[in-house]
Structure formats: C-alpha cells, structure tokens
Amino acid sequence: MSTMIKHNYRGKYHFSPKEKWMNDPNGMVYFKGEYHLFYQHHPYGMTWGPMHWGHAVSKDLIVWEELDIALAPDENGMIFSGSAVVDWNNTTGFFENEPGLVAIFTHHLVQEGGDPVQTQSLAYSKDSGRTWTKYEGNPVLKHDTFVDFRDPKVFWHEQTGRWVMVIACGQSVCIYHSGDLKSWTFGSEFGADIGFHGGVWECPDLFALAVDGDSSRQKWVMLVSIGDHPAYKEGSRTQYFTGEFDGVTFMPDEDSYTVRWLDYGRDNYAGVSWSDVPAADGRRLFIGWMSNWKYANLTPTEGFRGAMTVPREIGLGSLADGSVILVQKPVHELERARVPVLELENVSREEAEEALSALQLESYEVTAVVPAGSTFAFKVRKGGRIETVVGVEASRGEVYVDRTKSGLHQFHEHFSGVHAAKLQSPGKTLDLRIFMDLSSVEVFANDGQAVITDLIYPNADSTEISLVSDEERFKLYSLSVYTLVPSAKGSN
C-alpha cells in the first residue's frame, strides 16, 4: 500500500494568496508606513477566471498581511491590472482634509459575439486602502480601435506638473497625461519599430533612475511585459528600454535597439514598481509575478496557485563599453530575516563541499564570492535523482539555472530546461546570491547584472546542497548560507 505524499510548495518568504488563483501584481503604492500590494485574483478558482483585485500590506516588504478583496467585477467588467497613487494635492477632488489613495485600473467587459471592451477606471480610498469607492464617472478613458488597451501605470511628472499614464495597446505603449486623473489627453505612442513583438505587450512602467547612483546622470526606463505566444518556448517575459522622457514622448537610446530582458529565467512576469516610495528612501522597488503563461494554470500547487518574486531594488549600471543596463538586487530588508547557518572564508572546493554536506535545507539564501573566470555550480534542493543546478560557466561567460532534474515538470513540455544569462564586465571577483524557497530559485549574479528566476517543484525530502567544480585550484573567497525566517527578524 503506497502513501500519496502531499507537497507543500508555498514559499516561506514569498507572497502568495491564502487560497485560490493569483497573477499580476497591481496597484503597488507606499502610504502611511505600509507597502500595498494588490494583485490579479480569482477568489473562487485555482485557474485564471473573473478578475478581482486581491490586497495585502506589509511594513517591511517581507511579512505580508492579506486583507479583504479591494475591487470586484461590476457592470463595466472584470477588474484587470492597473496602478495606484497617493493624491497628495487632491487633484481628483475625492479628498478633503488629507491625501488618499487612487487606483487606476482596466475594466474588461466581455461582449457576446464580439471583442471584449477594455476601458480605464478609477476607485479611491480614504482609509489607507481598507475600503474602496469606484468613481461614478467610470470609465475615464476609452479607445475606439485598440482591442488590447490595458494595464495603466500612472505617476506624477514633476517637470510638467501633471499625471502621466503609460498603457499597453496591443503592440505598443501609449502615453497620456492629465491634471486630475479623470480627463486624459493623448501624448504619444511608442514601440512600432523597436523591441520584441512576439506576443502582446502588457504591463508597462516608466520611471527615471540614476546611472551608477550618480543623480547628475539620469535615464528613463520603460518596462514592457510580453505575453506568451506558441512560437516561442520562453513564454511570457519582460523587456526594458532606456532613454529620455519629456512628459509627452519617450525617446529610446541606441542601446534600446538591442532586445534586453529584465530576467533570463522563465518566471518573472508583469512586474512593475511601487509608487510614492519616500524620497528619503530613494529606491525604485519592484516585484513580479513568479510564473509564466505557458504553464501558469497547470503548476502542481494545492489550495493556491501563484506567488510573487522577492521584492527587488532596481537601478542602472554602466558597463566597460559605456552602455547602460538594468541591475536588480534583493531588497535589504531580506537580510533582517537571515539566520546564519554557515560562514566560510578563503576555502577550497573540498572544504566547502564538506561543510555543505552536513546541511539539510528547504528555504535559504546562499551568497558566494569567487575569482572571476571560475567555473563551478551549486546543486540545490537535491535528493535521489532530483537536483537543481545553479552554476557559472566561464568559457561562455554565463550564469545558468538547470531545472531539467528539479522535480515535477510533466505538466508542460517546455517547463524543463536550462536558462542562462550573460555575465558582463566582471571585475576580479564574481558574486552570486541564490534564494531558494519551497518552489522557486532566484539567482542574482555579478552585482545584480544577471538575474534568473525559475519555479521548481522538488520532493519534500530533496534538501541536500553541494558544490561542484572541475577546476583543481578552485577556491571561494567567501561562502555564506542563511535560512530565511521572516517573522524572526534575523534572530533565533
């Protein structure tokens, strides 16, 4: 008599809904000491269905409290993706004595016998997002020709003193502006002759970042997610462009005519940044949906389906040839959840392997610093024939994740695979950070220049970790392993 083992694939430090389906992050905004995360949610099913806005809040980006559903479908349709802002100066007239939150979202109305209609609408909250009132004048923005007209991301543009919206329009991004969030004027359209077009464009974002932390050198960054298309085994993913923005038109730079991906794994999609992070903090904070439309409805979780990436700080870094690329680093708040398990300095492969062989871990972080030009790999969530390989191949100048033996994969033919990212402009050392959770691996290499996010579904007893290298004199300058316990705030 065999016993069916139930696998717990809910991450220990990744947000997922208590139950049922979740996809894109929405309406991320910081207000009165709380980070708000709304998300596409089907509260009555385990696959994509009638979309609501689910809602969670956090004080530290790590521990999340799930709140009541914020927005539910109505006569204008389902509640698709969008954004939220703090209306500090009551430009909308919704607030009297103090600022409040305004959500800007897509209504998706299914029409029998015709194309769905997508329009943009508003809702507002006077109680820190706990309850929401839909604007009686909804929808506030329509389009006569675009079938796909969705995912508005809105921000206040200081230089022109008005709101700006970037919105996905099939194979382009349209840019609108407004003084009150209610009446919108078309400004420009971007994307006709640039970027990857092997799928519908979705979930744009637009913001300015300092290059190498130098506030005197700024560029604007546009994110655009690309939907799944049968012709491409990669499925859904996110590209980015850099350039200039004058409040009306985004002008890409020369580097943007090469397709560049935010993440070279398969499972970081539809991510956008938080609004209204205080200037004193200064970070551009980002989170993505940790799945892929190729197989999102099929993943083998129980009771819930869908999780977010770890929150990240995104920035711009320059390479040796002068080009500028996007870099991502896990938010520093994650370090408060660390409980040290292993800390080594200047050790050989054999010494590191012996120390790692004593560990049995499910959710943890590995940080390693090695000489540039090293070839090596960590085998994580290992046990029996199951292993996920996270490695660096110096001859190809790549970091990679191999999930061909990572556990369950039969639910989709394209789930199994090896995913690699180029390592650009390494110095004398290479740093690697690996975040393991019960069903995911996130890799940040070379100071966040190369990032890979992948789902995995190992057995519960696949808890070994090892290090391999064919280099006789391979050494590690440092190796640290931490379990991550969000509620512990870094203490035992």
Residue pairs with C-beta under 8 A, 6 or more apart in sequence:
5 459
5 460
6 302
7 300
7 302
7 408
7 457
7 459
7 460
8 438
8 460
9 300
9 301
9 302
9 438
9 439
9 457
10 16
10 301
10 304
10 307
10 438
10 439
11 307
11 363
11 437
11 438
11 439
11 440
12 362
12 363
12 437
12 438
12 484
12 485
12 486
13 62
13 310
13 334
13 337
13 363
13 437
13 484
13 486
14 290
14 307
14 308
14 309
14 310
14 437
14 440
15 37
15 56
15 64
15 307
15 308
16 22
16 304
16 306
16 307
16 308
17 39
17 41
17 54
17 66
17 304
17 306
18 66
18 304
19 43
19 303
19 304
20 41
20 42
20 43
20 44
20 45
20 46
20 304
20 305
21 41
21 42
21 45
21 46
21 47
21 48
21 49
21 304
21 305
21 306
22 39
22 40
22 41
22 54
22 289
22 304
22 305
22 306
22 307
23 39
23 40
23 48
23 270
23 289
23 291
23 296
23 306
24 39
24 40
24 81
24 151
24 203
24 269
24 270
24 289
25 37
25 38
25 39
25 270
25 271
25 272
25 287
25 288
25 289
25 308
26 38
26 39
26 40
26 53
26 81
26 82
26 83
26 84
26 105
27 36
27 37
27 38
27 53
27 70
27 82
27 83
27 84
27 103
27 105
28 35
28 36
28 37
28 38
28 83
28 84
28 272
28 273
28 274
28 275
28 285
28 287
29 36
29 83
29 84
29 85
29 86
29 101
29 274
29 275
29 276
30 36
30 274
30 275
30 276
30 277
30 278
31 86
31 101
31 128
31 129
31 276
32 128
33 59
34 57
34 58
34 59
34 128
34 129
35 57
35 58
35 59
35 61
35 274
35 285
36 55
36 56
36 57
36 84
36 101
36 129
37 55
37 56
37 57
37 58
37 64
37 287
37 308
38 53
38 54
38 55
38 56
38 70
38 71
38 84
38 103
39 53
39 54
39 55
39 56
39 289
39 306
39 308
40 51
40 52
40 53
40 54
40 80
40 81
41 51
41 52
41 53
41 54
41 69
42 48
42 49
42 50
42 51
42 52
43 52
43 54
43 69
44 50
46 304
46 305
47 297
47 305
48 296
48 297
50 73
50 78
51 73
51 78
51 79
51 80
51 108
52 69
52 70
52 71
52 72
52 73
52 78
52 79
53 69
53 70
53 71
53 79
53 103
53 105
54 66
54 69
54 70
55 66
55 67
55 68
55 69
55 70
55 129
56 64
56 65
56 66
56 67
57 64
57 65
57 67
57 129
58 64
58 65
60 333
60 336
61 285
61 311
61 331
61 333
62 311
62 333
62 334
62 336
62 337
62 486
63 486
63 487
67 129
67 130
68 130
70 103
70 123
70 129
70 132
71 79
71 103
71 105
71 123
71 132
71 134
72 79
73 79
74 107
74 134
76 107
76 109
76 119
76 121
76 138
76 139
77 107
77 108
77 109
77 110
77 116
77 117
77 118
77 119
78 107
78 108
78 109
78 110
79 105
79 106
79 107
79 108
80 105
80 106
80 107
80 108
80 118
80 150
80 151
81 105
81 106
81 150
81 151
81 202
81 203
81 270
82 103
82 104
82 105
82 106
82 120
82 151
82 152
82 153
83 103
83 104
83 105
83 152
83 153
83 154
83 155
83 272
83 275
84 101
84 102
84 103
84 104
84 129
84 275
85 101
85 102
85 104
85 154
85 155
85 156
85 163
85 181
85 275
85 276
86 99
86 100
86 101
86 102
86 275
86 276
87 94
87 95
87 99
87 100
87 101
87 102
87 124
87 181
88 99
89 99
90 96
90 99
91 163
91 179
91 180
91 181
92 102
92 122
92 124
92 180
92 181
92 182
93 180
94 100
94 102
94 124
94 126
94 135
95 124
95 126
100 124
100 125
100 126
101 124
101 125
101 128
101 129
102 122
102 123
102 124
102 125
102 181
103 122
103 123
103 124
103 125
103 132
104 120
104 121
104 122
104 152
104 154
104 165
104 181
105 120
105 121
105 122
105 123
105 152
106 118
106 119
106 120
106 121
106 149
106 150
106 151
106 152
107 118
107 119
107 120
107 121
107 138
107 139
108 116
108 117
108 118
108 150
109 116
109 117
109 118
109 119
110 116
111 117
115 147
116 147
118 143
118 146
118 147
118 148
118 149
118 150
119 138
119 139
119 141
119 142
119 143
119 149
120 139
120 140
120 141
120 142
120 149
120 152
120 165
120 167
120 184
121 134
121 135
121 138
121 139
121 140
122 134
122 135
122 137
122 138
122 140
122 181
122 182
123 132
123 133
123 134
123 135
124 132
124 133
124 135
125 131
125 132
125 133
135 182
137 182
140 181
140 182
140 183
140 184
141 152
141 165
141 176
141 184
143 149
143 169
146 169
146 170
147 170
148 168
148 169
148 170
148 200
148 201
149 167
149 168
149 169
149 170
150 167
150 168
150 202
151 167
151 168
151 202
151 203
151 204
152 165
152 166
152 167
153 165
153 166
153 167
153 203
153 204
153 205
153 206
153 272
154 163
154 164
154 165
154 181
154 275
155 163
155 164
155 206
155 207
155 275
156 162
156 163
156 164
157 163
157 164
157 177
157 247
159 246
159 247
160 177
160 247
160 248
162 177
162 178
162 179
162 247
163 177
163 178
163 179
163 180
163 181
164 175
164 176
164 177
164 187
164 206
164 247
165 175
165 176
165 177
165 178
165 184
166 173
166 174
166 175
166 204
166 205
166 206
166 222
167 173
167 174
167 175
167 176
167 204
168 200
168 201
168 202
168 203
168 204
168 224
169 189
169 201
170 200
170 201
171 191
171 192
171 197
171 200
171 201
172 189
172 190
172 191
172 192
172 201
173 189
173 190
173 191
173 201
173 204
173 222
173 224
173 250
174 186
174 187
174 188
174 189
174 190
175 186
175 187
175 188
175 189
175 190
175 206
175 248
175 249
175 250
176 184
176 185
176 186
176 187
177 184
177 185
177 187
177 247
177 248
178 184
178 185
187 247
187 248
187 249
188 248
188 249
188 250
190 222
190 249
190 250
190 252
191 197
191 201
191 224
194 241
194 252
194 256
194 257
195 224
195 239
195 241
195 256
195 259
196 226
196 239
196 259
197 226
198 226
198 229
198 231
198 232
199 226
199 227
199 228
199 229
199 232
199 236
200 226
200 227
201 224
201 225
201 226
201 227
202 224
202 225
202 226
202 227
202 270
203 223
203 224
203 225
203 238
203 270
203 271
203 272
204 222
204 223
204 224
204 225
204 272
205 221
205 222
205 223
205 272
205 273
206 220
206 221
206 222
206 223
206 245
206 250
207 220
207 221
207 273
207 284
208 218
208 219
208 220
208 221
208 245
209 218
209 219
209 220
209 221
209 284
209 314
209 315
209 316
210 217
210 218
210 315
210 316
211 217
211 218
211 219
211 316
211 317
211 318
211 324
212 316
212 317
212 318
213 315
219 242
219 243
219 244
219 253
219 316
219 324
220 242
220 243
220 244
220 245
220 250
221 240
221 241
221 242
221 314
221 316
221 326
222 240
222 241
222 242
222 243
222 250
222 252
223 238
223 239
223 240
223 262
223 271
223 272
223 273
224 238
224 239
224 240
224 241
225 236
225 237
225 238
225 239
225 269
225 270
225 271
226 236
226 237
226 238
226 239
227 236
227 293
228 235
228 236
228 292
228 293
228 294
233 294
233 414
233 417
234 266
235 266
235 292
235 293
235 294
235 295
235 414
236 269
236 270
236 292
236 293
236 294
237 261
237 262
237 263
237 266
237 268
237 269
237 292
238 261
238 262
238 263
238 268
238 269
238 270
238 271
238 288
239 259
239 260
239 261
239 262
240 260
240 261
240 262
240 326
241 250
241 252
241 256
241 260
242 252
242 253
242 255
242 256
242 316
242 324
242 326
243 250
243 251
243 252
243 253
243 256
244 250
244 251
244 253
245 251
253 324
255 323
255 324
255 325
260 325
260 326
262 268
262 271
262 288
262 326
262 328
262 451
263 288
263 328
263 451
263 452
263 453
264 419
264 420
264 421
264 450
264 451
264 452
265 401
265 419
265 442
265 443
265 451
265 452
265 453
265 454
266 292
266 294
266 415
266 417
266 419
266 453
266 454
266 455
267 290
267 291
267 292
267 309
267 440
267 453
267 454
267 455
268 288
268 289
268 290
268 309
268 451
268 453
269 288
269 289
269 291
269 292
269 293
270 288
270 289
271 286
271 287
271 288
271 289
271 309
272 286
273 284
273 285
273 286
273 314
274 284
274 285
274 286
274 287
277 283
277 284
277 285
283 313
283 331
284 313
284 314
284 315
285 311
285 312
285 313
285 314
285 331
286 311
286 312
286 313
286 314
286 328
287 308
287 309
287 310
287 311
287 312
288 308
288 309
288 453
289 306
289 307
289 308
289 309
290 306
290 307
290 308
290 309
290 440
290 453
290 455
291 299
291 306
291 307
291 455
292 455
294 412
294 414
294 415
295 411
295 412
295 414
295 415
296 305
296 306
297 305
298 411
298 412
299 305
299 411
299 455
299 457
300 408
300 411
300 457
301 439
307 439
307 440
309 442
309 453
310 330
310 331
310 334
310 435
310 442
311 330
311 331
311 333
312 328
312 329
312 330
312 331
313 328
313 329
313 330
313 331
313 332
314 326
314 327
314 328
315 326
315 327
315 328
315 329
315 448
316 324
316 325
316 326
316 327
317 324
317 325
317 326
317 327
317 447
317 448
317 449
318 324
318 325
319 325
319 424
319 425
320 425
321 425
325 424
325 449
327 447
327 448
327 449
328 444
328 448
328 451
329 444
329 447
329 448
330 433
330 435
330 442
330 444
334 365
334 435
334 484
335 490
336 489
336 490
337 484
337 485
337 486
337 488
337 489
337 490
338 365
338 482
338 483
338 484
338 490
339 482
339 483
339 484
339 485
339 488
339 490
339 491
339 492
340 480
340 481
340 482
341 359
341 361
341 364
341 481
341 482
341 483
342 355
342 356
342 359
342 479
342 480
342 481
343 478
343 479
343 480
343 481
344 351
344 352
344 355
344 476
344 478
344 479
344 480
345 477
345 478
345 479
346 475
346 476
346 477
346 478
347 355
347 475
347 476
347 479
348 474
348 475
348 476
349 376
349 467
349 468
349 469
349 471
349 474
349 475
349 476
352 467
352 476
352 479
353 466
353 467
355 479
356 465
356 466
356 467
356 481
357 464
357 466
359 464
359 465
359 481
360 463
360 464
361 436
361 463
361 465
361 481
361 483
362 381
362 436
362 437
362 438
362 460
362 463
363 436
363 437
363 438
363 483
363 484
364 436
364 481
364 482
364 483
364 484
365 433
365 434
365 435
365 436
365 480
365 481
365 482
365 484
366 378
366 380
366 432
366 433
366 434
366 436
366 465
366 479
366 480
366 481
367 431
367 432
367 433
367 434
367 478
367 479
367 480
367 482
368 378
368 431
368 432
368 476
368 478
368 479
368 480
369 429
369 430
369 431
369 432
369 476
369 477
369 478
370 376
370 392
370 429
370 430
370 432
370 474
370 475
370 476
370 477
371 428
371 429
371 430
371 475
371 477
372 426
372 427
372 428
372 429
372 430
373 394
373 426
374 392
374 394
374 430
374 469
374 471
374 474
375 391
375 392
375 393
375 394
375 395
375 469
375 470
375 471
375 474
376 391
376 392
376 467
376 468
376 469
376 471
376 474
377 389
377 390
377 391
377 392
377 467
377 468
377 469
378 389
378 390
378 391
378 434
378 465
378 466
378 467
378 468
379 387
379 388
379 389
379 464
379 465
379 466
379 467
379 468
380 387
380 388
380 389
380 390
380 434
380 436
380 441
380 465
381 387
381 388
381 406
381 407
381 436
381 441
381 456
381 458
381 462
381 463
381 465
382 388
382 462
382 463
382 464
382 465
382 466
383 458
383 459
383 461
383 462
383 463
383 464
384 459
384 461
384 462
385 405
386 405
386 406
386 407
386 458
386 459
386 462
387 405
387 406
387 462
388 401
388 402
388 403
388 405
388 406
388 441
388 454
388 456
388 458
389 400
389 401
389 402
389 405
390 399
390 400
390 401
390 402
390 432
390 434
390 441
390 443
391 399
391 400
391 402
392 398
392 399
392 400
392 423
392 430
392 432
392 445
393 399
393 400
393 420
396 420
397 422
397 423
397 424
398 420
398 421
398 422
398 423
399 420
399 421
399 423
399 432
399 443
399 445
399 446
399 450
399 452
400 418
400 419
400 420
400 421
400 452
401 418
401 419
401 420
401 441
401 443
401 452
401 454
402 418
403 409
403 415
403 416
403 417
403 418
403 419
403 441
403 454
403 456
404 416
404 417
404 418
406 416
406 456
406 457
406 458
407 456
407 457
407 458
407 459
407 462
408 457
409 415
409 416
409 457
415 455
419 452
419 454
420 452
421 445
421 450
421 451
421 452
422 450
423 430
423 445
423 446
423 449
423 450
424 446
424 449
424 450
425 446
425 449
426 446
429 477
430 445
430 446
431 445
431 446
431 447
432 443
432 444
432 445
433 443
433 444
433 445
434 441
434 442
434 443
435 441
435 442
435 443
435 444
435 484
439 455
439 456
439 457
440 453
440 454
440 455
440 456
441 452
441 453
441 454
441 456
442 451
442 452
442 453
442 454
443 450
443 451
443 452
443 453
444 450
444 451
445 451
465 481
